[in-house]
């Protein structure tokens, strides 16, 4: 396991949520984060985003990671709408 992956996994381990599971895995030089919905009621896609090495190596990584994780969780929840006024039929 690379040092970057270990750092991301350590940071990700600080987050627990009753609706979502999180996983980090290698993706070339980057680290891929996967967000999965825990409840099996509706088949939903998983949300993925990449962290390039330069972002993981920054001194402000914990703060930047939290901001990005929260932004992605927001986007994922919005993508879960099954109907909304902007959705094309």
Secondary structure by P-SEA (a helix, b strand, c coil): ccaaaaaaaaaaaacccccbbbbbbbcccbbbbbbbbcccccbbbbbbbbbccccccccaaaaaaaaaaaaaaaaaaaaaccccccccc
